[in-house]
């Protein structure tokens, strides 16, 4: 069914239950259903049709979710965009994923040539004048959202997820959530895959989502979880490490939480055990990807003996470990991880070619880009990444995008970007630049700041006379990575 139909079902069964809490604002499931229907009617009046793409450049608030619901109810696909990113980057994504219009924050300027509409009091007043009970599409196999991805060419591409696939992605949470109405603290950017996916999961399950701004200190996060009486919360490993640095106390930092989920980057076994001791014993690790959603879950009862793993795969997935020729290998030996199942994305969308089964999809399988192995107990272990994606603070950073921005600088003639291990954030971005004219690394960093979101800006720019290349003439990232790691 359409994601919005699920909200309507909750509104019918328990209309007064709180769906969203955003500061002093509480929205029941009945109200959320009506707001979604009214918003869909307004979008229709603005010319949006089923199958169109609508960019959401909105903050991490209830307004974002209401707009998402309106797009879903109409049968269109939402394209979430980081509202903190530079305007040029936002416009590049919206245009690259063929958005018909953009919904923005009231203080934002219109986005390039695309029609832009602010979501504010006037928006809601205009939507309220629309009949909320219009008939809308119910097809579960049309795109629900297009999550930003990036290919090796640096072109803007997005992972297409249908309504049915989003519902399937909630199933691994059965290993985490007890059968009750939970309060989920949403403190991660909704433009990012995990923050968005976990928020939608709790709405599909009829829980209450409580919003907290994603930018916070460890002390503020602990206070927010406890004050809101959250039973479930999600953090990236960086935040987990922040909390581990807080002064130790007699009991856990989060004494009442029933499930603290972390995901997004590799975490050492001892860090997991320390977090279970100091933060909460109800600690769950999820391993997943944009193309598949949650794949495996490491549960608290398995953490002591299997902390070096990422848990067991959810029963909805069929997983194989294969070699470079796609031949199955002994699972314990390790190889490329591929999987298939009902939560698998429909494919990758690019404005040049529409939706295709490229970018990791082949013969019904999805290749995550990870090297993995199973142990005798069925626990999955990550051995490394086959791709060049940089994982910084739980966010995927694609070197091609940063290289393209640096290449725009008139002094740059060649550039190669790699990740360098960092204790707190997992990895830092390092750029090697061949300059054709005199330039200071700080000038190049300033150039990046005007074009890239803050977490993508290189921590270090190293000027070199030439870049190492492979026999095929491509930049040899392995050599660059080794050089970046030298003291």
WOJO-V345224 format. One line per field, one symbol per residue. ss: DSSP state (2 for helix, 1 for strand, 0 for the rest). phi: phi as a letter, one per 40 degrees, with the letter a starting at -180 (. if undefined). burial: 1 if it has 24 or more other C-alpha atoms within 12 Angstrom, else 0. Layout:
ss=???
phi=???
burial=???
This chain:
ss=0022222222222000011111001111222222222222222220000000111110000222222222222200111100000022222222220011111100000000001111002222222200000000000000111111110000011111112222220022222000000011110000002222222222220001111000000222222222200001111022222222000000000000001111000000222222222200001111111000111111022222220000011000011111000001000000111111000000111100011100001100111111111100000111111000011100111022222222200001111111111100011111111110000022222222200002220001111100001000001022222222000
phi=.ddccccccccccadccccbbbgccbbccccccccccccccccccchcbdgcbbcbbbccbcdccccdccccccgcbcbcbccccddccdccccccbfccabcbcdcccdcfccdbbccadcccccccccccbccbcbccbcccabcdbacccgccbbccbccccccccccdcccbcccaccbbccbbdcccdcdcccccdccccgcbbbcbdccacccccdccdcccfccbabbcddcdcdccccdcbcbccbcbccabcbahacbcdccccccccccaccbbbbbaaccbgcbbbccdcbcccbccbbgcccccbbbbbbcccgccbddccgiccbaaicccdcibbbccbgcbbcfgcafgbbccgbcaabcccgccbcbibccbccbbfgbcbbddccccccccccccbaabbbbbdbdccgabcbbbbcbcacacdcccccccccbbcdcccdcabbcbcabcbcccgcccccccccccccc
burial=1111111101100000111111000011111111111111111100011111111111111111111111111111111111111111111111111111111110010010011111110011011000010001110111111111111000111111111111111111101110001111111111111111111111111111111101000100110111010111111111111111000000011111111111111111001111111111111111111111111111110110011111111111101111000000001101111111111111111100001011111000111111111100001111000011111111111111111111101001111111111001111111111110000010011011111111111111111000110000001010011001000
